[in-house]
Amino acid sequence: MEPTLNEYEIQPLEDWLKPKCRPLIISGPCSAESREQILATAAQLHKTGLVSAFRSGIWKPRSRPSGFEGHGEIALKWLAEVKEKYGFPLAVEVATPKHVEACLKAGIDILWVGARTSVNPFSIQELADALRGVDVPVMVKNPLNPDLSLWMGVIERFYMNGINKLAAVHRGFNTYEKTRYRNEPLWDIPVKLKSNFPQLPVLCDPSHIAGKRSLLHEVIQQALLLDADGFMIESHHNPLVALTDAAQQVTPGDLEKLVKQLKIPIKSDENPCKEMEILRNRVDELDKMLINTLSQRMNVVDDMAHIKKECEMTVLQIKRWKTIMETRTAYGVEKGLSKEFLESLLDLIHKESIKIQSKIIS
């Protein structure tokens, strides 16, 4: 029998990546463009004293083949110089078993799986099989599409092949709706992942969420409020001439300024505030009242279903449902609740009501 998520024995992040500061930061250029660029960026990042690991892409999966696709294995030698000179652990994206083999031979410390690879269970299984019996940390970026189950499945495939040094990386999602972000954060998805998989470190990649330097601070600050375990931030010694993702990379100096401007919240389990405990107890009481009220409502729905069955009425009453949505939403908005929240809540209640009535009447 396969273990449930709560039974997975994931090693704590601090056991395989020592944080230089809070929050933990992994940084480096989007792409390894040249030896000079890699060493110059590494030197400046080392000077900040903030970076716990150096990252760079050496195989770049571009949408079109005319784009810069990286220098491949030759860039591993440049990264080896960074490690030797500055002592950074190295992190590299892999997409094929051949990439894995090359990285392991070159002494790469951490592997990560990109969003374009995470969407394909066949590719993930090949990578997981290639790592069977290998003691190396693996970080998993969320798939391009907002699918929590698929993201969890990637993590499970590595775990079931013996990898227990794991972390998830939230880099945002592709959506039909275009917003000011390059990739929509959809914060509820990493929150659900963290809730369902409490042992798993969840980092944030604000560079790919933001898509531009000007939005990095707000994305990082929001991720901190949602208890992110660390950040993967793209930096380049001269972002204006970067061959890939120039708009979202920052200089190491700007990265240092950005980190110093952050407000680091106290983790909830470290909070000594007595007032917070009082309010939490009050929330617990209100939640019980809310659940009791919902239970009473569904009992009434049960009674209604029996009457509908007797009178040979349809389960779905569109006119009545529209009235409920309009009146309850208006009332809730008056009480200070958001329309979007109310519509989502009422929709869930309605679906459950339909399910209860259909079971009785059928």
C-alpha positions in Angstrom: 0.0 0.0 0.0 1.3 3.4 -1.0 2.0 5.9 1.8 -0.3 8.9 2.2 1.2 12.4 1.9 1.4 12.8 5.6 3.5 9.6 5.9 6.2 10.7 3.6 9.5 11.3 5.4 10.9 14.3 3.6 14.2 15.7 4.9 14.0 19.2 6.3 15.4 21.9 3.9 18.0 23.0 6.4 19.5 19.4 6.4 20.6 19.8 2.8 20.8 23.5 2.1 22.1 25.7 4.9 20.5 29.2 4.9 22.8 32.2 4.8 20.0 34.5 5.9 16.2 34.6 6.4 14.6 34.2 4.0 16.6 31.5 2.3 17.7 32.7 -1.2 18.8 30.7 -4.3 20.0 33.1 -7.0 21.9 33.4 -10.2 21.3 34.1 -13.9 18.4 32.7 -15.9 20.9 31.3 -18.4 24.6 30.6 -18.3 25.6 32.8 -21.2 29.4 32.8 -20.8 32.1 32.0 -18.4 32.7 35.7 -17.7 29.0 36.4 -17.1 28.7 33.4 -14.7 31.8 34.3 -12.6 31.0 38.0 -12.5 27.5 37.4 -11.3 28.7 34.8 -8.7 31.4 37.2 -7.4 28.8 39.9 -6.8 26.3 37.5 -5.2 29.0 36.2 -2.9 29.7 39.7 -1.8 26.1 40.2 -0.6 26.5 37.3 1.8 22.8 36.5 1.3 22.8 33.7 -1.2 22.6 30.0 -0.1 23.0 28.4 -3.5 23.9 29.5 -7.0 21.4 28.6 -9.8 21.7 28.9 -13.6 20.0 27.3 -16.6 22.4 25.5 -19.0 19.7 23.8 -21.1 17.0 26.3 -21.9 13.7 24.9 -23.2 12.5 27.8 -25.4 9.1 28.1 -27.1 10.8 28.6 -30.5 14.1 27.1 -31.7 15.4 30.5 -32.8 15.8 31.5 -29.1 18.9 31.0 -27.0 18.8 27.4 -25.8 21.9 27.4 -23.6 25.4 26.2 -24.0 24.8 22.7 -22.5 27.5 20.7 -20.8 30.3 23.2 -21.4 28.6 25.5 -18.9 28.9 22.9 -16.2 32.6 23.7 -16.2 31.9 27.4 -15.5 29.6 26.4 -12.6 32.4 24.2 -11.2 34.6 27.2 -11.1 31.9 29.1 -9.2 31.7 26.3 -6.6 35.5 26.1 -6.3 36.0 29.8 -6.0 33.0 30.9 -3.9 31.8 27.7 -2.2 28.2 28.0 -3.5 26.2 24.8 -3.8 25.0 24.6 -7.4 21.5 24.2 -8.7 20.7 23.3 -12.3 17.5 22.5 -14.2 17.3 19.0 -15.8 14.7 17.7 -18.3 16.2 14.4 -19.5 18.1 11.5 -18.0 21.1 12.6 -20.1 21.0 16.0 -18.3 20.9 14.2 -14.9 23.9 12.1 -15.8 25.9 15.1 -16.9 25.0 17.1 -13.7 25.9 14.2 -11.4 29.3 13.7 -13.1 29.9 17.5 -12.8 29.1 17.5 -9.1 26.0 19.6 -9.2 24.5 19.7 -5.7 20.8 20.3 -6.4 18.6 19.5 -9.5 15.4 21.2 -10.3 12.6 20.2 -12.7 11.0 23.0 -14.7 7.4 23.8 -15.4 7.5 22.6 -19.0 8.8 19.2 -17.8 6.4 18.9 -14.8 3.4 18.7 -17.1 4.5 15.4 -18.6 4.3 12.3 -16.3 6.3 10.2 -18.9 9.2 12.7 -18.7 9.0 12.8 -14.9 9.0 9.1 -14.6 12.2 8.9 -16.7 13.9 11.4 -14.5 12.8 9.7 -11.4 14.1 6.3 -12.7 17.4 7.9 -13.6 17.8 9.2 -10.0 16.9 5.9 -8.3 19.5 5.2 -5.6 21.0 8.7 -5.9 21.3 10.9 -2.9 20.6 14.3 -4.5 18.0 17.0 -3.6 15.3 17.7 -6.2 13.2 20.8 -6.5 10.0 20.6 -8.4 8.5 23.7 -10.1 4.7 23.6 -10.5 3.4 22.6 -13.9 2.4 25.3 -16.3 -1.3 24.7 -15.9 -3.0 25.1 -12.5 -3.3 21.5 -11.5 -2.4 20.7 -7.9 -2.8 16.9 -8.4 -0.3 16.9 -11.2 2.2 18.9 -9.1 1.8 16.5 -6.2 2.2 13.6 -8.6 5.6 14.8 -9.7 6.8 15.0 -6.2 5.4 11.5 -5.5 7.2 10.0 -8.4 10.6 11.2 -7.1 9.8 10.1 -3.6 8.8 6.6 -4.7 12.2 6.3 -6.4 14.0 7.0 -3.1 14.5 10.8 -3.3 13.5 12.3 0.1 15.4 15.6 -0.2 12.6 17.4 -2.0 11.2 20.9 -2.3 8.4 22.4 -4.4 8.9 25.7 -6.2 5.9 27.9 -6.9 6.5 29.9 -10.1 3.0 30.8 -11.1 0.6 29.4 -13.7 -0.5 30.0 -17.2 -4.1 31.2 -17.4 -6.4 32.5 -20.1 -6.9 35.8 -18.3 -4.0 38.1 -18.9 -3.0 40.2 -15.8 0.0 42.3 -14.9 1.9 39.2 -13.9 3.8 37.0 -16.3 2.4 33.9 -14.6 -0.6 34.2 -12.3 0.3 33.4 -8.7 -3.0 31.6 -7.8 -1.8 31.6 -4.2 -4.4 29.2 -3.1 -2.7 26.3 -5.0 0.7 26.5 -3.1 -1.3 27.0 0.1 -3.2 23.8 -0.6 0.0 22.0 -1.4 1.6 23.2 1.9 -1.6 22.2 3.8 -1.8 18.7 2.2 2.0 18.1 2.4 3.2 19.8 5.6 6.7 18.2 5.6 7.5 19.5 2.1 9.4 22.8 1.8 7.7 25.2 -0.6 9.8 27.9 -2.1 8.7 30.7 -4.4 10.1 31.8 -7.7 9.0 35.5 -7.8 11.0 36.2 -11.0 8.7 34.0 -13.2 5.5 35.1 -11.4 6.4 38.8 -11.8 8.0 38.8 -15.2 9.4 42.2 -14.4 11.7 43.6 -11.7 9.2 46.2 -10.5 6.8 43.6 -9.2 9.3 41.4 -7.4 9.0 43.1 -4.0 5.2 42.7 -3.7 5.3 39.0 -4.9 8.1 38.2 -2.4 6.3 40.0 0.5 3.0 38.1 -0.3 4.9 34.8 -0.4 6.5 35.5 3.0 3.0 36.2 4.5 2.0 32.8 3.2 5.0 31.2 5.0 7.2 30.5 2.0 10.4 28.5 3.0 12.7 30.4 0.6 13.1 32.0 -2.8 14.6 31.3 -6.2 15.4 34.7 -7.6 17.1 35.4 -11.0 20.0 37.8 -10.9 22.5 38.9 -13.6 25.5 41.2 -13.3 24.0 43.2 -16.3 20.4 42.2 -16.8 20.0 44.8 -19.7 22.0 42.5 -22.0 20.7 39.2 -20.7 20.0 36.7 -23.5 16.9 35.3 -21.7 14.3 36.9 -19.4 16.1 40.2 -19.2 13.1 42.1 -17.8 12.8 39.9 -14.7 16.4 39.6 -13.6 18.0 42.0 -11.0 21.6 42.8 -10.4 23.1 41.3 -7.2 23.3 44.8 -5.7 19.5 45.4 -6.3 18.8 41.9 -4.9 20.6 43.0 -1.7 18.5 46.2 -1.5 15.3 44.2 -2.2 16.0 41.8 0.7 16.8 44.6 3.1 13.4 46.2 2.3 11.4 43.1 3.1 9.3 42.8 6.3 10.0 39.4 7.6 6.9 38.1 9.5 7.2 35.9 12.6 6.1 32.4 11.9 2.9 31.4 13.7 4.5 28.7 15.8 7.0 31.3 17.0 4.4 34.0 18.0 4.3 34.6 21.7 1.4 37.0 21.5 -1.4 36.1 24.0 -3.9 38.3 22.2 -3.4 36.0 19.1 -4.4 32.9 21.2 -7.6 34.7 22.4 -8.6 35.5 18.8 -7.8 32.0 17.6 -10.0 30.6 20.3 -12.7 32.9 19.2 -12.3 31.8 15.5 -12.6 28.2 16.7 -15.9 29.0 18.4 -17.3 30.8 15.4 -16.2 27.9 13.1 -18.2 25.5 15.2 -21.2 27.8 15.0 -20.8 28.0 11.3 -20.6 24.3 10.8 -23.7 23.7 13.1 -25.6 26.3 11.0 -24.6 24.5 7.8 -25.7 21.2 9.2 -29.1 22.7 10.1 -29.4 24.1 6.6 -28.7 20.7 5.0 -31.3 19.1 7.3 -33.9 21.6 6.0 -32.7 20.7 2.4 -33.3 17.1 3.2 -36.9 17.9 4.3 -37.4 19.9 1.1 -36.2 17.0 -1.0 -39.0 14.7 0.4 -41.6 17.3 -0.4 -40.3 17.7 -3.9 -40.4 14.0 -4.3 -44.1 13.9 -3.1 -45.1 16.8 -5.4 -43.0 15.4 -8.3 -41.0 18.6 -8.6 -37.6 19.1 -10.2 -34.6 19.2 -8.0 -33.2 22.3 -9.7 -35.3 25.4 -9.3 -33.4 28.1 -11.4 -35.6 31.1 -10.5 -35.3 30.3 -6.7 -31.5 29.8 -7.1 -31.1 33.1 -8.8 -33.0 34.8 -6.0 -30.9 33.2 -3.4 -27.6 34.2 -5.1 -28.8 37.8 -5.5 -30.2 38.4 -2.0 -27.5 36.5 -0.1 -24.7 38.1 -2.0 -26.2 41.6 -1.5 -26.7 41.0 2.2 -23.1 39.6 2.6 -21.6 42.6 0.8 -23.4 44.9 3.2 -21.7 42.9 6.0 -18.3 43.6 4.5 -17.7 40.3 2.7 -16.5 40.2 -0.9 -18.9 39.3 -3.7 -16.4 36.8 -5.2 -16.1 34.9 -1.9 -19.9 34.9 -1.3 -20.6 33.6 -4.8 -18.0 30.8 -4.4 -19.4 29.8 -1.0 -23.0 29.9 -2.1 -22.1 27.8 -5.2 -20.5 25.1 -3.0 -23.6 25.1 -0.7 -25.9 24.8 -3.8 -23.9 21.9 -5.2 -24.1 20.0 -2.0 -27.9 20.8 -1.7 -28.4 19.4 -5.3 -26.5 16.3 -4.4 -28.5 15.6 -1.3 -31.9 16.2 -3.0 -31.0 14.1 -6.1 -30.0 11.2 -3.9 -33.4 11.3 -2.1 -35.6 11.9 -5.1 -33.9 9.4 -7.5 
